[in-house]
Structure formats: C-alpha cells, structure tokens
Amino acid sequence: MNKPQPRELVIDIEYEIAAPVDDVFAFICNPENDKHWQSSFDSIKMHNPDTPLGVGTTYTIHFRFLSRKLHFDSLITGYDINKRYTYETTSGSLPFKGVFEFTPTAKGTLVKWHFAAIPGKFFGIIPKSLIKKSMEKRVWEDVEGLKRYFNEKRHIEQLATA
C-alpha cells in the first residue's frame, strides 16, 4: 500500500469470510449491496445502472457517521475479478480511496481492506484519532454483519437443498 500522507486517516484491516471468493468479491464490490452490511449506509444512486460494474463505473452514495451526513460521488478505479477492487471519491464531503484484495483460503476468502481519507475540517474539532477509532469500531461491526449475511445465505442454501 502507499505510504500515508500526514493528514490522511488510514485504516488497514483483514478478515476471513466463510464463502467462495467469487461470491464475496461479487457482493462486496457491488456498491448497491452496501445497504445489506454497512450500518452507516443511507442511500445510493448508480449513474448507469444498466452497465456492468467495472473500471469507470460511477455512483453517488450517502452515509451517516458521527452525527453527520456524508455525500460522495465515487468512481471504480480498479476491478480485477475475484482479486482486487479499488475505488475513490471524485467529489463530496471528504476525499477518500479504498482497496479491497481477495485471496481464496481453505475456509473461504481472506479480505484485506485499505482505506485512506483526508478528513480536513469536515468533522470540526473532533481529533483525527477519535474519528479513526470510531471508524474502525464501525468497520468491525460491519464485518460481523457481513459474516452474518454469508452465514445466513449458506444456511438458506442448505435448507433449499435438503
């Protein structure tokens, strides 16, 4: 990953999902699925909903975090199926970039996520360290939600084949 800039807020996490890499990649890399697993998600508008997802896909997404509404125009900048997905904002409340990397494992899929944002003055006097701690807490809660989603999906599939 790139060396963080002094003003950047950087989060790097990794976790394992008990599901095949193609399922995990397809789910996480579709911004319309954020509503199913990201607790700060508010709404999304895909700019070209009939076009397949890939490099160049644009969308507008809204979140709520630390009692603030966040609005972003975003762009998918990398889409290497089942391996790597990158995105960044092109305008909005605060600039950020993200990278997801996917690796098949014996138990499912290892996901590595790198996130870098420049909070600037958007959060006022809230210290960057507190913003980061709050974001990390929220991200880990969302990861648990993502794991639940895949566990429930697997359970439903097992019931359907029984």
C-alpha positions, 0 to 999 in steps of 0.5 A, a space after each residue: 500500500 502507499 505510504 500515508 500522507 500526514 493528514 490522511 486517516 488510514 485504516 488497514 484491516 483483514 478478515 476471513 469470510 466463510 464463502 467462495 471468493 467469487 461470491 464475496 468479491 461479487 457482493 462486496 464490490 457491488 456498491 448497491 449491496 452496501 445497504 445489506 452490511 454497512 450500518 452507516 449506509 443511507 442511500 445510493 444512486 448508480 449513474 448507469 445502472 444498466 452497465 456492468 460494474 467495472 473500471 469507470 463505473 460511477 455512483 453517488 452514495 450517502 452515509 451517516 457517521 458521527 452525527 453527520 451526513 456524508 455525500 460522495 460521488 465515487 468512481 471504480 478505479 480498479 476491478 480485477 475479478 475475484 482479486 482486487 477492487 479499488 475505488 475513490 471519491 471524485 467529489 463530496 464531503 471528504 476525499 477518500 480511496 479504498 482497496 479491497 484484495 481477495 485471496 481464496 483460503 481453505 475456509 473461504 476468502 481472506 479480505 484485506 481492506 485499505 482505506 485512506 481519507 483526508 478528513 480536513 475540517 469536515 468533522 470540526 474539532 473532533 481529533 483525527 484519532 477519535 474519528 479513526 477509532 470510531 471508524 474502525 469500531 464501525 468497520 468491525 461491526 460491519 464485518 460481523 454483519 457481513 459474516 452474518 449475511 454469508 452465514 445466513 445465505 449458506 444456511 438458506 442454501 442448505 435448507 433449499 437443498 435438503 
